[in-house]
Amino acid sequence: MVDPNDFVIQWEPVRETITGSEDIEIVGYQVIVEQEEPLRVFSIDLPASVTSVMVPPEFFHKQYTLHKFEVLAIEASKNQTITSGEFITLP
């Protein structure tokens, strides 16, 4: 459960070199937050140097509502890796 007036999504930066594999170059992140009923979507593209984003309180207009989120790491070749989760807003 999260406070909709102070909700920040944070993530660890994707390492640019993984031992035993090819180097990767993360060029940015995309964060998507979705409320299903009624459908509302918050989406933002961020540079690779940013590892957190505050979701504006205005996005949340219903209490005790399930929201899903995704953080996409976008590689220079346009490949994407997604991390997802969900949360419920407090009153």
DODREN-761868 format. One record per atom (N, C-alpha, C, CB): x negated, y negated, z negated; residue in three letters. Coordinates in nm, 2 decimals. Last residue first. Glycine has a CB too. Layout:
((X, Y, Z), 'ala')
...
END
This chain:
((0.60, -0.58, -0.15), 'pro')
((0.68, -0.70, -0.14), 'pro')
((0.60, -0.83, -0.18), 'pro')
((0.80, -0.69, -0.24), 'pro')
((0.35, -0.41, 0.07), 'leu')
((0.42, -0.44, -0.06), 'leu')
((0.51, -0.56, -0.05), 'leu')
((0.31, -0.46, -0.17), 'leu')
((0.34, -0.20, 0.35), 'thr')
((0.33, -0.34, 0.29), 'thr')
((0.41, -0.34, 0.16), 'thr')
((0.39, -0.44, 0.39), 'thr')
((0.15, 0.08, 0.41), 'ile')
((0.28, 0.03, 0.38), 'ile')
((0.26, -0.11, 0.31), 'ile')
((0.36, 0.13, 0.29), 'ile')
((-0.05, 0.23, 0.67), 'phe')
((-0.04, 0.17, 0.54), 'phe')
((0.11, 0.12, 0.53), 'phe')
((-0.14, 0.05, 0.52), 'phe')
((-0.28, 0.44, 0.86), 'glu')
((-0.15, 0.37, 0.83), 'glu')
((-0.15, 0.32, 0.69), 'glu')
((-0.03, 0.47, 0.86), 'glu')
((-0.52, 0.48, 1.13), 'gly')
((-0.47, 0.50, 0.99), 'gly')
((-0.33, 0.44, 0.98), 'gly')
((-0.57, 0.45, 0.88), 'gly')
((-0.80, 0.56, 1.34), 'ser')
((-0.67, 0.51, 1.31), 'ser')
((-0.63, 0.55, 1.17), 'ser')
((-0.57, 0.58, 1.41), 'ser')
((-1.05, 0.49, 1.58), 'thr')
((-1.02, 0.53, 1.44), 'thr')
((-0.89, 0.48, 1.41), 'thr')
((-1.13, 0.48, 1.34), 'thr')
((-1.17, 0.58, 1.90), 'ile')
((-1.07, 0.52, 1.82), 'ile')
((-1.07, 0.58, 1.68), 'ile')
((-0.93, 0.55, 1.88), 'ile')
((-1.39, 0.48, 2.14), 'thr')
((-1.38, 0.57, 2.03), 'thr')
((-1.27, 0.50, 1.94), 'thr')
((-1.51, 0.60, 1.96), 'thr')
((-1.43, 0.45, 2.50), 'gln')
((-1.37, 0.40, 2.37), 'gln')
((-1.36, 0.51, 2.27), 'gln')
((-1.23, 0.33, 2.39), 'gln')
((-1.62, 0.34, 2.78), 'asn')
((-1.57, 0.45, 2.69), 'asn')
((-1.52, 0.39, 2.56), 'asn')
((-1.68, 0.56, 2.67), 'asn')
((-1.73, 0.13, 2.91), 'lys')
((-1.59, 0.12, 2.89), 'lys')
((-1.53, 0.24, 2.82), 'lys')
((-1.52, 0.10, 3.02), 'lys')
((-2.00, 0.12, 2.90), 'ser')
((-1.95, 0.19, 3.01), 'ser')
((-1.79, 0.19, 3.01), 'ser')
((-2.00, 0.33, 3.01), 'ser')
((-2.03, -0.01, 2.65), 'ala')
((-2.06, -0.09, 2.77), 'ala')
((-2.01, -0.02, 2.90), 'ala')
((-2.21, -0.11, 2.79), 'ala')
((-1.76, 0.08, 2.44), 'glu')
((-1.89, 0.09, 2.48), 'glu')
((-1.91, 0.02, 2.62), 'glu')
((-1.93, 0.24, 2.49), 'glu')
((-1.56, -0.02, 2.17), 'ile')
((-1.57, -0.02, 2.32), 'ile')
((-1.72, -0.02, 2.36), 'ile')
((-1.49, -0.14, 2.38), 'ile')
((-1.37, 0.11, 1.92), 'ala')
((-1.51, 0.07, 1.95), 'ala')
((-1.53, 0.09, 2.10), 'ala')
((-1.62, 0.15, 1.87), 'ala')
((-1.07, 0.03, 1.79), 'leu')
((-1.13, 0.09, 1.90), 'leu')
((-1.27, 0.03, 1.92), 'leu')
((-1.05, 0.07, 2.03), 'leu')
((-0.86, 0.10, 1.53), 'val')
((-0.98, 0.02, 1.56), 'val')
((-1.05, 0.10, 1.68), 'val')
((-1.07, 0.00, 1.44), 'val')
((-0.52, 0.09, 1.46), 'glu')
((-0.63, 0.15, 1.53), 'glu')
((-0.74, 0.05, 1.55), 'glu')
((-0.58, 0.20, 1.68), 'glu')
((-0.24, 0.15, 1.24), 'phe')
((-0.35, 0.07, 1.29), 'phe')
((-0.45, 0.15, 1.37), 'phe')
((-0.42, -0.02, 1.18), 'phe')
((0.10, 0.13, 1.15), 'lys')
((-0.01, 0.21, 1.19), 'lys')
((-0.12, 0.11, 1.25), 'lys')
((0.03, 0.31, 1.30), 'lys')
((0.32, 0.07, 0.87), 'his')
((0.24, 0.02, 0.98), 'his')
((0.13, 0.12, 1.02), 'his')
((0.18, -0.12, 0.95), 'his')
((0.62, 0.09, 0.70), 'leu')
((0.50, 0.16, 0.75), 'leu')
((0.44, 0.09, 0.87), 'leu')
((0.54, 0.31, 0.78), 'leu')
((0.73, -0.14, 0.46), 'thr')
((0.74, -0.09, 0.60), 'thr')
((0.61, -0.02, 0.63), 'thr')
((0.77, -0.21, 0.69), 'thr')
((0.79, -0.30, 0.23), 'tyr')
((0.79, -0.15, 0.23), 'tyr')
((0.81, -0.09, 0.37), 'tyr')
((0.91, -0.10, 0.14), 'tyr')
((0.93, -0.58, 0.40), 'gln')
((0.86, -0.52, 0.29), 'gln')
((0.88, -0.37, 0.30), 'gln')
((0.92, -0.57, 0.15), 'gln')
((0.88, -0.74, 0.71), 'lys')
((0.96, -0.65, 0.63), 'lys')
((0.87, -0.59, 0.52), 'lys')
((1.02, -0.54, 0.72), 'lys')
((0.70, -0.90, 0.84), 'his')
((0.82, -0.96, 0.80), 'his')
((0.92, -0.87, 0.73), 'his')
((0.89, -1.02, 0.93), 'his')
((0.38, -0.97, 0.92), 'phe')
((0.45, -0.88, 0.84), 'phe')
((0.58, -0.95, 0.80), 'phe')
((0.37, -0.84, 0.71), 'phe')
((0.27, -1.18, 1.06), 'phe')
((0.30, -1.06, 1.13), 'phe')
((0.39, -0.97, 1.05), 'phe')
((0.17, -0.99, 1.16), 'phe')
((0.21, -1.37, 0.87), 'glu')
((0.33, -1.39, 0.95), 'glu')
((0.37, -1.27, 1.03), 'glu')
((0.31, -1.51, 1.04), 'glu')
((-0.04, -1.31, 0.78), 'pro')
((0.08, -1.27, 0.70), 'pro')
((0.21, -1.29, 0.77), 'pro')
((0.08, -1.36, 0.57), 'pro')
((-0.27, -1.18, 1.02), 'pro')
((-0.19, -1.29, 0.97), 'pro')
((-0.07, -1.25, 0.89), 'pro')
((-0.15, -1.38, 1.08), 'pro')
((-0.53, -0.97, 0.92), 'val')
((-0.40, -0.97, 0.99), 'val')
((-0.31, -1.08, 0.94), 'val')
((-0.33, -0.83, 0.98), 'val')
((-0.86, -1.03, 0.96), 'met')
((-0.75, -1.05, 0.87), 'met')
((-0.62, -1.05, 0.96), 'met')
((-0.76, -1.19, 0.79), 'met')
((-1.12, -0.80, 1.04), 'val')
((-1.02, -0.90, 1.09), 'val')
((-0.91, -0.91, 0.99), 'val')
((-0.97, -0.86, 1.23), 'val')
((-1.46, -0.70, 1.09), 'ser')
((-1.34, -0.71, 1.00), 'ser')
((-1.25, -0.81, 1.07), 'ser')
((-1.37, -0.75, 0.86), 'ser')
((-1.70, -0.71, 1.23), 'thr')
((-1.65, -0.58, 1.17), 'thr')
((-1.54, -0.59, 1.07), 'thr')
((-1.77, -0.51, 1.10), 'thr')
((-1.86, -0.85, 1.51), 'val')
((-1.75, -0.86, 1.41), 'val')
((-1.71, -0.73, 1.36), 'val')
((-1.63, -0.94, 1.47), 'val')
((-2.03, -0.80, 1.71), 'ser')
((-2.09, -0.85, 1.59), 'ser')
((-1.99, -0.86, 1.48), 'ser')
((-2.15, -0.99, 1.61), 'ser')
((-1.89, -0.74, 1.94), 'ala')
((-1.95, -0.63, 1.87), 'ala')
((-2.01, -0.67, 1.73), 'ala')
((-2.06, -0.57, 1.95), 'ala')
((-1.58, -0.94, 1.94), 'pro')
((-1.72, -0.91, 1.98), 'pro')
((-1.78, -0.80, 1.89), 'pro')
((-1.81, -1.04, 1.98), 'pro')
((-1.24, -0.83, 1.98), 'leu')
((-1.35, -0.89, 1.90), 'leu')
((-1.48, -0.86, 1.95), 'leu')
((-1.34, -0.85, 1.75), 'leu')
((-0.90, -0.86, 2.04), 'asp')
((-1.03, -0.82, 2.09), 'asp')
((-1.14, -0.90, 2.02), 'asp')
((-1.04, -0.84, 2.25), 'asp')
((-0.60, -0.77, 1.88), 'ile')
((-0.71, -0.87, 1.90), 'ile')
((-0.83, -0.80, 1.95), 'ile')
((-0.73, -0.94, 1.76), 'ile')
((-0.26, -0.74, 1.82), 'ser')
((-0.37, -0.69, 1.89), 'ser')
((-0.47, -0.80, 1.91), 'ser')
((-0.33, -0.63, 2.03), 'ser')
((0.04, -0.64, 1.67), 'phe')
((-0.07, -0.74, 1.66), 'phe')
((-0.19, -0.67, 1.72), 'phe')
((-0.10, -0.77, 1.50), 'phe')
((0.37, -0.58, 1.75), 'val')
((0.23, -0.54, 1.77), 'val')
((0.14, -0.66, 1.75), 'val')
((0.22, -0.48, 1.91), 'val')
((0.68, -0.44, 1.65), 'arg')
((0.59, -0.56, 1.65), 'arg')
((0.45, -0.51, 1.66), 'arg')
((0.61, -0.64, 1.51), 'arg')
((1.00, -0.31, 1.66), 'leu')
((0.86, -0.30, 1.72), 'leu')
((0.80, -0.44, 1.72), 'leu')
((0.87, -0.25, 1.86), 'leu')
((1.16, -0.31, 1.34), 'pro')
((1.16, -0.34, 1.49), 'pro')
((1.02, -0.34, 1.54), 'pro')
((1.24, -0.47, 1.53), 'pro')
((0.97, -0.03, 1.36), 'glu')
((1.11, -0.08, 1.36), 'glu')
((1.13, -0.20, 1.28), 'glu')
((1.21, 0.03, 1.31), 'glu')
((0.68, -0.01, 1.37), 'glu')
((0.77, 0.06, 1.46), 'glu')
((0.91, 0.00, 1.47), 'glu')
((0.78, 0.21, 1.43), 'glu')
((0.41, -0.21, 1.40), 'gln')
((0.52, -0.18, 1.31), 'gln')
((0.62, -0.12, 1.41), 'gln')
((0.58, -0.31, 1.24), 'gln')
((0.06, -0.19, 1.45), 'glu')
((0.19, -0.17, 1.50), 'glu')
((0.29, -0.14, 1.39), 'glu')
((0.20, -0.06, 1.60), 'glu')
((-0.24, -0.33, 1.53), 'val')
((-0.16, -0.30, 1.42), 'val')
((-0.02, -0.29, 1.48), 'val')
((-0.17, -0.40, 1.30), 'val')
((-0.56, -0.29, 1.67), 'ile')
((-0.42, -0.29, 1.70), 'ile')
((-0.34, -0.25, 1.57), 'ile')
((-0.38, -0.20, 1.82), 'ile')
((-0.86, -0.42, 1.78), 'val')
((-0.78, -0.38, 1.66), 'val')
((-0.64, -0.40, 1.70), 'val')
((-0.82, -0.47, 1.53), 'val')
((-1.15, -0.35, 1.95), 'gln')
((-1.01, -0.39, 1.96), 'gln')
((-0.94, -0.34, 1.84), 'gln')
((-0.95, -0.34, 2.10), 'gln')
((-1.49, -0.46, 1.99), 'tyr')
((-1.39, -0.38, 1.92), 'tyr')
((-1.25, -0.44, 1.96), 'tyr')
((-1.41, -0.38, 1.77), 'tyr')
((-1.78, -0.44, 2.20), 'gly')
((-1.67, -0.51, 2.13), 'gly')
((-1.58, -0.41, 2.06), 'gly')
((-1.59, -0.59, 2.23), 'gly')
((-2.00, -0.31, 2.30), 'val')
((-1.98, -0.44, 2.35), 'val')
((-1.87, -0.52, 2.28), 'val')
((-1.96, -0.45, 2.50), 'val')
((-2.24, -0.08, 2.21), 'ile')
((-2.10, -0.13, 2.17), 'ile')
((-2.09, -0.27, 2.21), 'ile')
((-2.07, -0.11, 2.02), 'ile')
((-2.42, 0.14, 2.37), 'glu')
((-2.42, -0.01, 2.35), 'glu')
((-2.27, -0.05, 2.33), 'glu')
((-2.48, -0.08, 2.47), 'glu')
((-2.62, 0.42, 2.29), 'ile')
((-2.49, 0.36, 2.33), 'ile')
((-2.50, 0.21, 2.30), 'ile')
((-2.38, 0.43, 2.25), 'ile')
((-2.86, 0.66, 2.40), 'asp')
((-2.83, 0.53, 2.34), 'asp')
((-2.69, 0.49, 2.38), 'asp')
((-2.94, 0.43, 2.37), 'asp')
((-2.79, 1.01, 2.38), 'glu')
((-2.82, 0.89, 2.46), 'glu')
((-2.79, 0.77, 2.37), 'glu')
((-2.75, 0.89, 2.59), 'glu')
((-2.90, 1.21, 2.10), 'ser')
((-2.81, 1.18, 2.21), 'ser')
((-2.86, 1.05, 2.28), 'ser')
((-2.66, 1.16, 2.16), 'ser')
((-3.06, 1.24, 1.88), 'gly')
((-3.03, 1.36, 1.96), 'gly')
((-2.93, 1.33, 2.08), 'gly')
((-2.97, 1.47, 1.87), 'gly')
((-2.92, 0.99, 1.68), 'thr')
((-3.03, 1.09, 1.70), 'thr')
((-2.98, 1.21, 1.78), 'thr')
((-3.08, 1.13, 1.56), 'thr')
((-2.79, 0.71, 1.84), 'ile')
((-2.75, 0.83, 1.76), 'ile')
((-2.86, 0.94, 1.79), 'ile')
((-2.61, 0.89, 1.81), 'ile')
((-2.78, 0.37, 1.83), 'thr')
((-2.86, 0.49, 1.87), 'thr')
((-2.82, 0.60, 1.78), 'thr')
((-3.01, 0.46, 1.86), 'thr')
((-2.60, 0.19, 1.73), 'glu')
((-2.63, 0.18, 1.87), 'glu')
((-2.72, 0.30, 1.92), 'glu')
((-2.70, 0.05, 1.90), 'glu')
((-2.32, 0.27, 1.52), 'arg')
((-2.47, 0.27, 1.54), 'arg')
((-2.50, 0.27, 1.69), 'arg')
((-2.54, 0.39, 1.47), 'arg')
((-2.06, 0.06, 1.47), 'val')
((-2.10, 0.18, 1.53), 'val')
((-2.25, 0.16, 1.56), 'val')
((-2.02, 0.20, 1.67), 'val')
((-2.00, -0.09, 1.15), 'pro')
((-2.04, -0.10, 1.29), 'pro')
((-2.08, 0.03, 1.34), 'pro')
((-2.15, -0.21, 1.30), 'pro')
((-1.72, 0.00, 0.95), 'glu')
((-1.86, 0.01, 0.97), 'glu')
((-1.90, -0.01, 1.11), 'glu')
((-1.92, 0.14, 0.91), 'glu')
((-1.44, -0.22, 0.90), 'trp')
((-1.50, -0.10, 0.95), 'trp')
((-1.65, -0.11, 0.95), 'trp')
((-1.44, -0.06, 1.09), 'trp')
((-1.13, -0.36, 0.78), 'gln')
((-1.28, -0.36, 0.79), 'gln')
((-1.33, -0.23, 0.84), 'gln')
((-1.35, -0.40, 0.65), 'gln')
((-0.86, -0.57, 0.77), 'ile')
((-0.91, -0.44, 0.82), 'ile')
((-1.06, -0.45, 0.84), 'ile')
((-0.83, -0.39, 0.95), 'ile')
((-0.69, -0.74, 0.52), 'val')
((-0.81, -0.74, 0.61), 'val')
((-0.84, -0.59, 0.64), 'val')
((-0.93, -0.81, 0.54), 'val')
((-0.44, -0.92, 0.39), 'phe')
((-0.47, -0.79, 0.44), 'phe')
((-0.58, -0.80, 0.54), 'phe')
((-0.35, -0.72, 0.50), 'phe')
((-0.28, -1.09, 0.22), 'asp')
((-0.43, -1.09, 0.21), 'asp')
((-0.48, -0.96, 0.27), 'asp')
((-0.48, -1.11, 0.07), 'asp')
((-0.01, -1.07, 0.23), 'asn')
((-0.06, -1.20, 0.23), 'asn')
((-0.21, -1.21, 0.23), 'asn')
((-0.01, -1.28, 0.11), 'asn')
((0.06, -0.80, 0.21), 'pro')
((0.06, -0.86, 0.34), 'pro')
((0.01, -1.00, 0.34), 'pro')
((0.21, -0.86, 0.39), 'pro')
((-0.12, -0.57, 0.03), 'asp')
((-0.06, -0.71, 0.01), 'asp')
((-0.06, -0.77, 0.15), 'asp')
((-0.14, -0.79, -0.09), 'asp')
((-0.05, -0.22, 0.08), 'val')
((-0.13, -0.34, 0.09), 'val')
((-0.05, -0.47, 0.07), 'val')
((-0.20, -0.35, 0.23), 'val')
((-0.08, 0.12, 0.00), 'met')
((0.00, 0.00, 0.00), 'met')
((-0.09, -0.12, 0.00), 'met')
((0.10, 0.00, -0.12), 'met')
END
